[in-house]
């Protein structure tokens, strides 16, 4: 991507969590007016060579562009063989990103205290992050409630152990609220480690009840004002999990309008 803050929308907003072969995305996304997509590639057929070619072909047909790739959570495991398998998976994911011409791969961690916990994730990133950096790709770590990457201290532990080469933070506003944090305060704490922002509203701490923009407690203006400082470069992702496909365009436009208050003319034109 070019420098500066850019807007995209996640395919999960149109498809939900099921394997829809992206049919709702390619039917509905052109109506939103945001050309860049975060591809939620969670199913095996999405990641085969033919699946990648199909995605590119359908993006071109709909005047859409892959912007970012979200993949299944990190799962390094406690054993050496687990780490080896996960390294091999990530080497292919880096190739998928190259074929899609995206510079960002996003993933959450596993549930806390599973798959070897934070130490195993750190060992994996020590292997994968330098390769990503060599290829010009940033692996962004997304916080989730109940996850091995959930709290600011988890991020500090990772970046202290691994460094920042090839790595960045994806700040998910809704999940930080669900974990009991003020996402604007987290943005200030993590500073320029934040290179990717997921806009999601939430009703409050707990397991995560995500709602339409404006129906929760997230102060999006405060988060974006702290994050999108002069010179900041990254994606701002509208990521409302599908609630009602009949209302999806109006639901997502509310998120686009929030982002557009802080993004340049490129985003405002999309509204």
N, C-alpha and C positions, 0 to 999 in steps of 0.2 A: 504494500500500500504506500501511497505517498505520505509525506509528513503531515502532521496536524491531527486534530481530532476528527474522526469520521463516524458516521452513523450506519449501523446495520440492524437487521432484524433476524431473530433466530427461527429456524424452520420448525422448532418445537411449538412456536406460537400458532402455527397452522395445522401441524400434523398431530400434536399431542405426543404421548409417549409410545404409541403403538407403531408397528412397522407399516406405514401407509405408502411406502415407495415414493414418498414426497409428492404424491398426487395432489393433496390439498395445497401444498406450498406453491406448486407451479400453476395451479388454477387461481389462487387468491393473491399471492404476493405481488404480482404486477399491479393490482388494484390499489395497493398501499402507496406506491410511489417511491419506495425505498429500494434502490437497485441492488444493494449489497446484502448478502445472506451469510449468517453463521450456519454452517451445515452441521446438524446434529447426526453424525454418522455412527449409530449405535448397533447396527445390524450388519452381519457378515457380508451380505450382498452389496451393501453400500461401499465396501472397501476393496472389492475385487477390481481388477483392471477394467472389466466391462462396466461395472457399477460406476467407477470414476468417470469413464468416457460418457456414460449415459447422463450423469449429473452435469457434465460440462455442456453436452449437446442441448439439454433441456434449459440450462441457464441461458445459453445463447439465444435459443428460440423465444424465451420470455424476457429478453433484455435485462437479465439479472447477472450478478457476478458472485462467485464464492469469495467471502471476505475472511472467514475464520472457520476452523474445523473443531467441533467438539466431539470428543471420543469417550469411550467407556472409562470408568475410573481406573486410576493406577491400582495395580494389584500385585505388588512385588513378592509377597509371601516371605515366610521366615527361612526357607531353605535356599541353598545356592541354585538348585535347579529351577526354583520359582523365579529367582532374579534373572536367570538366563533366558527363560521363556519371555519374561516381560521386556527385557532388553531387545529381544528379537522382534516382539510386537511393535515396540517404539521405533525401531529402525525402519520397519515398513510404513508406519504412520508418517514418519518424516518424508518418505518417498511419496506417499499419498498427498501430503501437503504440497510437495513440489509439483506434482501433476495437476493439482487444482490451482496452482499459482497463488497460494495463500501463505502468509508469513507468520500465522499464529495457530497453534494447536492448544486447545483448552481441555483440561481434565480436572475432576475432583479426585480426592483420595478415597480410600476404602472407609468403611465404618471404623470408628475409633476402636483400638485394641484388636483389630483383625489384620490379616495379611502382613504380620510383622510390625505393625504400628508405624510410627513416625521414623524410627531408625531404619527400617527397611526401605521406606520411601526415599530417605536421604541417600542411601546406598545406590538406589536406582538412578536418582537424579545426578549423582556424581558421574555416572557412566553416560547417561543420555544427554544431559545439558550441554557438554562440550561439543558433541556431534551436532546438536541442533544449532549451536552458535556458528559452527563451521559452515553450515548450510544456510545461514541467514534466517533461521526460523526461531521464534520465541515460544517456549512452552509456558503457558500461563496456568497457575494453580488456583482453582476456584474453591472458595470456602463453601462448605455445606454444614447445616446443623447436624450434630452427631457424628461428624466426620473427623478423620485424622488431621485434616486441614480445616479447622473451625474457628480458632481464636487467633488474635494477633500474635500471641506468643508462639503459636505453631509456625507461622510465617517467619518470625525472627529466628527460630531454631533452624529452619531449613536454610535460610539465606546466610546465616552465620557459618553453617557447616559446609555449604555447597558453593557459596558465592552467587553472583547475579548473572554470570555469563550464560546466555541462552535461556534465562528464566525471568519470569515476571509474575506479578500478582493480578489475578482477576478478582475484583471486588464485587461480590454479589450483594446488592443492598438488602434484598429480602431475607437472605439467609443470615446475614449479620444481625438483623433485627431478631430473627428467630432464635439466634444463639445468645441474645441478651446484650448486644452491642449497638452503639450508635454508629452507623456506617460513616457519617461525616467525621466523627472522632477517629475512627479507624483509618480513614483516608489521610487525615493529618498525621497519624502515627506512622503509617507505612510510607508516606511521601512518594518519591518518584519510583519506588518499587511497583506501584500500581500502574499498569500499562493497558488494562482492559477493564471495563466497567459493565456489569450486567444490571440493567434497570428492572427491578421487580419490587412490587409493593407487598406488604405483610401486615397482619393485624397486630402482631406483638410476639413476645418470646414464647417459645414452645416448639412443637414439632414442625411448625411452619405452615401457616394458613395463608396462602398467597391469593391476593385479590386484585381486582381491577385497579388501575392507576387512580390514586386519589381516594380509594376506599380504605387504605391502610395508614400506617403511621410514618412511613419513610419520608424524610425531608430531602427530596431529590435535588432541590436547588442548592442546599447546603453541601451535599455530597459532590455535586458537579463543580460548584464554585471552588471547593478545596482541591479537587482532582485536576480539572482542566486549566492548569496554570499556563502562562505563556511558554511556548515551546513544547508543550505536552503533545505526544503523538501516540495514538492508539485508537481502538474501537470502543464506541459506546453502543451497547447492544440492548435493543428492546427485547425483553425476554419474559413475556407474560405467558405462563403455561396455559394451554388451550382451555377455555371455560365454556364457550358457546360459539360454535363455528358460524352461526347465523349473525353474530355480533362482532366477529373477530376484527373486521376492518376498523370499526369505530373504537373498539377496545384498544387496538394498537395505535391508532392515531393519537389517542390521549398520551401514550408514551412518547411518540414522535414529537408532539408539541412540547413536552417537558424537555426533551433533549435539545430541541431547536432553540430554546432560550439561551443555551450555552454553546452551541455549535455555530460555525460560520454559515454563510449563505447557502452552501451546498446542502446542509440539512434543512434549512428553512424552505428551500424550494421543494423539498420532498413532502411538505405538509399541504 
